Amino acid sequence: MEKINQLLDQNRIIFGKSISLRKVLFVVLILLCASTYVSPPVALFLGILTAQTIGHPYLQFNHKITHYLLQISVVGLGFGMNVHTALQAGKNGFLFTVFSIFGVLIAGYIVGKILKINKETSFLISVGTAICGGSAIAAVSPVINAKEKQISVALGTIFILNSIALVLFPIIGHMLHFSQSQFGLWCAIAIQDTSSVVGAASKYGNEALQIATTVKLTRALWIIPIAFFSSLIFKSKEAKVKIPYFIGLFVVAIVLNTYIPFFQKIGGSLVSLSKIGMTVTLFLIGAGLSKKVLATVGFKPILQGIILWILIAVPAAIAVFYYST
């Protein structure tokens, strides 16, 4: 293995610049994921495989890149929607959102106590499961003064489970004969992170993607009240709440696509680019799940994540099956 690493790290002159084989392979994989030949689940799998083999040569930049690329891609998806569909989707998902968020937070507190998980770590996993995965954890962690290791464990837990959800949910959706609208609503509620919600829904169909994205981002707005609520629980009055401004840009994109003919003409191209951006984001998320990250997570946080996942996914599937149209 040491000889392979030495070979990968050997510099070669490419286009007049010295660059290692590891970096070349990594860039090639990104370009492959940016093609139309790689689906979101495959991109995530390639990322995880990359993390376990050649490694991520730009790991120090991974969090920022995935953060901004996800937001840009989500905004771009807004150019494939219209106001009326978005309002209907948001309306259908509102009650599901309210009950599931508070249900998961309460259940997370109880499960965390039973498993004797650190209070901050348990809360971050609960918030990530209840709202929108990594974005919620990133927003709430400074409010509760979470340490770096606690944040890493929570993010690792969420991303590991989302890797499974991205593949598993479309299969279950087809087994239950969910319509696209039903599946879009279900995965927006039951899959934690926005990137995996979009990845799973896009695999299921365009209508599922539109509903899932709208409901998930409506859900993400709950970051703001939950973050303020968190500051009261953890008594951290000085911490600042990060407001997810990109959701506002997503709404602007929907409005422009609905009422401005120019954006209607280019909307299809922008959505296609956004889907590519989302696929690359999933690859980078997978590439960030190194052996060190996986080892840091541990069994108890994963178990808490799985329990909360089941507690939200099963009732949501039943509710969507019987009560949604």
C-alpha positions as CSV (number, residue, x, y, z in Angstrom):
1,M,0.0,0.0,0.0
2,E,2.9,2.3,0.8
3,K,4.4,1.8,-2.7
4,I,1.0,2.5,-4.3
5,N,0.8,5.8,-2.3
6,Q,4.3,6.7,-3.4
7,L,3.3,6.1,-7.0
8,L,0.1,8.2,-6.7
9,D,2.0,11.1,-5.1
10,Q,4.8,11.2,-7.7
11,N,4.6,14.4,-9.7
12,R,4.3,14.5,-13.4
13,I,4.5,17.5,-15.8
14,I,1.1,18.0,-17.4
15,F,0.4,21.1,-19.5
16,G,3.6,22.6,-18.1
17,K,2.6,22.1,-14.5
18,S,3.8,19.5,-11.9
19,I,0.8,17.5,-10.6
20,S,0.5,14.1,-8.9
21,L,-1.2,11.1,-10.3
22,R,-3.6,11.1,-7.3
23,K,-4.9,14.6,-8.3
24,V,-5.2,13.6,-11.9
25,L,-7.3,10.6,-11.1
26,F,-9.4,12.6,-8.7
27,V,-10.1,15.3,-11.4
28,V,-10.9,12.6,-14.0
29,L,-13.5,11.1,-11.6
30,I,-15.1,14.5,-11.1
31,L,-15.3,15.0,-14.8
32,L,-16.8,11.5,-15.1
33,C,-19.5,12.4,-12.5
34,A,-20.2,15.6,-14.4
35,S,-21.0,13.6,-17.5
36,T,-24.5,12.1,-18.2
37,Y,-23.2,8.6,-17.8
38,V,-23.1,8.7,-13.9
39,S,-26.2,8.7,-11.8
40,P,-26.3,10.4,-8.3
41,P,-26.1,7.0,-6.4
42,V,-23.2,5.9,-8.5
43,A,-21.4,9.2,-8.0
44,L,-21.8,8.8,-4.2
45,F,-20.5,5.3,-4.4
46,L,-17.5,6.4,-6.5
47,G,-16.8,9.1,-3.9
48,I,-16.8,6.6,-1.0
49,L,-14.6,4.2,-3.0
50,T,-12.2,7.0,-3.8
51,A,-12.0,8.0,-0.1
52,Q,-11.1,4.4,0.8
53,T,-8.5,3.9,-2.0
54,I,-6.7,6.8,-3.5
55,G,-8.0,9.4,-0.9
56,H,-9.2,13.0,-1.4
57,P,-6.2,15.2,-2.4
58,Y,-8.1,18.4,-1.7
59,L,-9.9,17.3,1.6
60,Q,-9.2,20.6,3.3
61,F,-11.4,22.4,0.8
62,N,-14.1,19.7,0.5
63,H,-16.6,21.1,3.1
64,K,-16.7,24.6,1.6
65,I,-16.9,23.4,-2.0
66,T,-19.8,20.9,-1.3
67,H,-21.5,23.6,0.8
68,Y,-21.5,26.2,-2.0
69,L,-22.0,23.7,-4.9
70,L,-25.0,22.2,-3.2
71,Q,-26.6,25.7,-2.7
72,I,-25.9,26.8,-6.3
73,S,-27.3,23.5,-7.6
74,V,-30.5,23.8,-5.5
75,V,-31.1,27.4,-6.7
76,G,-30.6,26.2,-10.3
77,L,-33.3,23.5,-9.8
78,G,-35.8,26.4,-9.1
79,F,-35.6,27.3,-12.8
80,G,-37.4,24.0,-13.6
81,M,-40.4,24.8,-11.4
82,N,-43.4,27.2,-11.3
83,V,-45.0,29.1,-8.5
84,H,-48.3,27.3,-8.5
85,T,-46.7,23.8,-8.3
86,A,-44.3,25.0,-5.6
87,L,-47.1,26.5,-3.5
88,Q,-49.2,23.3,-3.7
89,A,-46.2,21.1,-2.8
90,G,-45.3,23.3,0.2
91,K,-48.9,23.3,1.3
92,N,-49.1,19.5,1.1
93,G,-45.9,19.0,3.0
94,F,-46.5,21.6,5.8
95,L,-48.3,19.4,8.3
96,F,-46.0,16.4,7.7
97,T,-43.1,18.8,8.3
98,V,-44.3,20.2,11.6
99,F,-45.2,16.8,13.2
100,S,-42.1,15.1,11.9
101,I,-39.6,17.8,13.0
102,F,-40.9,18.0,16.6
103,G,-41.4,14.2,16.8
104,V,-37.8,13.5,15.8
105,L,-36.4,16.1,18.2
106,I,-38.3,14.6,21.1
107,A,-37.4,11.1,20.1
108,G,-33.8,12.1,19.6
109,Y,-33.5,13.5,23.1
110,I,-34.9,10.2,24.6
111,V,-32.8,7.9,22.4
112,G,-29.7,10.0,23.1
113,K,-30.3,9.7,26.9
114,I,-30.9,5.9,26.7
115,L,-27.7,5.4,24.6
116,K,-25.7,7.9,26.8
117,I,-24.5,9.9,23.8
118,N,-22.9,13.3,24.4
119,K,-25.7,15.9,24.6
120,E,-24.4,18.1,21.8
121,T,-23.7,15.2,19.5
122,S,-27.1,13.7,20.1
123,F,-28.8,17.0,19.5
124,L,-26.9,17.6,16.2
125,I,-27.9,14.2,14.9
126,S,-31.5,14.8,15.9
127,V,-31.5,18.3,14.2
128,G,-29.8,16.9,11.1
129,T,-32.4,14.1,10.8
130,A,-35.4,16.3,11.6
131,I,-34.6,19.2,9.2
132,C,-32.0,19.0,6.4
133,G,-28.9,17.1,7.3
134,G,-25.5,18.7,7.0
135,S,-27.0,22.2,6.5
136,A,-28.9,22.1,9.7
137,I,-25.9,20.7,11.6
138,A,-23.7,23.5,10.2
139,A,-26.3,26.1,11.2
140,V,-26.9,24.8,14.7
141,S,-23.4,23.7,15.8
142,P,-22.1,27.2,16.5
143,V,-25.3,28.1,18.4
144,I,-24.8,25.3,20.9
145,N,-20.9,25.7,20.9
146,A,-20.4,22.2,19.6
147,K,-16.8,21.0,19.4
148,E,-15.1,19.9,16.1
149,K,-15.3,16.2,17.0
150,Q,-19.0,16.4,17.9
151,I,-19.7,18.1,14.6
152,S,-17.7,15.5,12.7
153,V,-19.5,12.6,14.4
154,A,-22.9,14.1,13.6
155,L,-22.0,14.9,10.0
156,G,-20.5,11.4,9.5
157,T,-23.6,9.8,10.9
158,I,-25.9,11.7,8.6
159,F,-23.8,11.2,5.5
160,I,-23.4,7.5,6.0
161,L,-27.1,7.0,6.4
162,N,-27.8,9.2,3.4
163,S,-25.5,7.1,1.3
164,I,-27.8,4.2,2.1
165,A,-31.0,6.2,1.6
166,L,-30.0,7.4,-1.8
167,V,-30.0,3.8,-3.1
168,L,-32.7,2.3,-0.8
169,F,-35.5,4.8,-1.1
170,P,-36.2,4.6,-4.8
171,I,-36.3,0.8,-4.5
172,I,-38.8,0.9,-1.6
173,G,-40.8,3.6,-3.4
174,H,-41.3,1.3,-6.4
175,M,-42.1,-1.6,-4.2
176,L,-44.8,0.4,-2.5
177,H,-46.0,1.6,-5.9
178,F,-45.7,5.3,-4.8
179,S,-46.6,7.8,-7.4
180,Q,-44.0,10.5,-8.2
181,S,-45.8,13.0,-5.9
182,Q,-46.0,10.5,-3.1
183,F,-42.4,9.6,-3.4
184,G,-41.3,13.2,-3.6
185,L,-43.1,14.1,-0.4
186,W,-41.9,11.0,1.4
187,C,-38.2,11.3,0.6
188,A,-38.3,15.1,1.4
189,I,-39.5,14.1,4.9
190,A,-37.6,10.9,5.6
191,I,-34.1,11.5,4.0
192,Q,-32.0,13.8,6.0
193,D,-29.7,15.7,3.7
194,T,-30.9,17.9,0.8
195,S,-28.3,16.4,-1.6
196,S,-29.5,12.9,-1.1
197,V,-33.2,14.0,-1.3
198,V,-32.5,15.5,-4.7
199,G,-30.4,12.5,-5.8
200,A,-33.1,10.0,-4.9
201,A,-36.0,12.1,-6.2
202,S,-34.3,12.8,-9.6
203,K,-33.8,9.0,-10.0
204,Y,-37.6,8.5,-9.4
205,G,-38.8,11.2,-11.9
206,N,-39.1,14.9,-12.7
207,E,-42.3,15.5,-10.8
208,A,-40.8,13.7,-7.7
209,L,-37.8,16.0,-8.0
210,Q,-39.8,19.2,-8.1
211,I,-42.0,18.2,-5.1
212,A,-39.1,16.8,-3.1
213,T,-36.9,19.9,-3.6
214,T,-39.7,22.4,-2.7
215,V,-40.8,20.5,0.4
216,K,-37.2,19.9,1.6
217,L,-36.4,23.6,1.3
218,T,-39.6,24.6,3.0
219,R,-38.5,22.3,5.7
220,A,-35.1,23.8,5.8
221,L,-36.6,27.2,6.8
222,W,-37.2,25.6,10.2
223,I,-33.4,25.9,10.8
224,I,-34.1,29.5,11.9
225,P,-36.6,28.9,14.7
226,I,-34.9,25.7,15.8
227,A,-31.5,27.5,16.0
228,F,-33.0,30.1,18.2
229,F,-34.7,27.4,20.3
230,S,-31.3,25.6,20.6
231,S,-29.7,28.8,21.9
232,L,-32.2,28.8,24.8
233,I,-31.7,25.1,25.6
234,F,-27.9,25.3,25.6
235,K,-27.9,28.9,27.1
236,S,-25.6,30.3,24.4
237,K,-27.1,33.8,23.9
238,E,-24.0,35.2,22.1
239,A,-24.0,32.7,19.2
240,K,-25.2,33.9,15.9
241,V,-27.8,32.1,13.9
242,K,-26.9,31.3,10.2
243,I,-29.9,32.1,8.0
244,P,-30.1,29.9,4.8
245,Y,-30.3,32.8,2.3
246,F,-30.0,30.4,-0.7
247,I,-33.6,29.3,-0.1
248,G,-34.7,32.9,-0.9
249,L,-32.7,32.7,-4.2
250,F,-34.4,29.3,-4.9
251,V,-37.8,31.1,-4.6
252,V,-36.6,34.0,-6.9
253,A,-35.6,31.3,-9.5
254,I,-39.1,29.8,-9.4
255,V,-40.7,33.2,-9.8
256,L,-38.4,34.2,-12.7
257,N,-39.1,30.9,-14.4
258,T,-42.9,31.3,-14.0
259,Y,-43.3,34.9,-15.2
260,I,-40.2,35.8,-17.4
261,P,-40.1,34.2,-20.9
262,F,-36.3,34.5,-21.2
263,F,-35.8,32.3,-18.1
264,Q,-38.4,29.8,-19.4
265,K,-36.3,29.4,-22.5
266,I,-33.0,28.7,-20.7
267,G,-34.6,27.0,-17.7
268,G,-34.1,23.5,-19.1
269,S,-30.4,24.1,-19.5
270,L,-30.0,25.6,-16.0
271,V,-31.8,22.6,-14.5
272,S,-29.5,20.2,-16.4
273,L,-26.4,22.0,-15.1
274,S,-27.8,22.0,-11.6
275,K,-28.4,18.2,-11.8
276,I,-24.8,17.8,-12.8
277,G,-23.7,20.0,-9.9
278,M,-25.7,17.9,-7.5
279,T,-24.2,14.7,-8.9
280,V,-20.7,16.1,-8.4
281,T,-21.7,17.3,-4.9
282,L,-22.6,13.7,-4.0
283,F,-19.3,12.4,-5.3
284,L,-17.4,15.0,-3.1
285,I,-19.5,14.1,-0.1
286,G,-18.7,10.4,-0.6
287,A,-15.0,11.3,-1.1
288,G,-15.1,13.1,2.3
289,L,-16.1,9.9,4.1
290,S,-12.5,8.8,4.7
291,K,-11.5,5.9,7.0
292,K,-10.7,8.4,9.7
293,V,-14.2,9.9,9.5
294,L,-15.9,6.5,9.5
295,A,-13.8,5.4,12.5
296,T,-14.6,8.6,14.4
297,V,-18.4,8.1,14.2
298,G,-18.7,5.0,16.3
299,F,-21.6,2.6,16.9
300,K,-23.9,4.6,19.2
301,P,-24.4,7.7,17.0
302,I,-25.1,5.4,14.0
303,L,-27.6,3.5,16.1
304,Q,-29.3,6.7,17.2
305,G,-29.4,7.9,13.5
306,I,-30.9,4.6,12.4
307,I,-33.6,4.6,15.1
308,L,-34.6,8.2,14.3
309,W,-34.5,7.4,10.6
310,I,-37.0,4.5,11.1
311,L,-39.2,6.6,13.4
312,I,-39.5,9.2,10.7
313,A,-39.5,7.1,7.6
314,V,-42.1,4.5,8.5
315,P,-44.9,6.8,9.8
316,A,-44.2,9.2,6.9
317,A,-44.5,6.4,4.4
318,I,-47.8,5.3,5.9
319,A,-49.1,8.9,6.0
320,V,-48.1,9.6,2.5
321,F,-49.6,6.3,1.2
322,Y,-53.0,6.9,2.8
323,Y,-53.4,10.6,3.0
324,S,-51.6,12.2,0.1
325,T,-52.8,12.4,-3.5
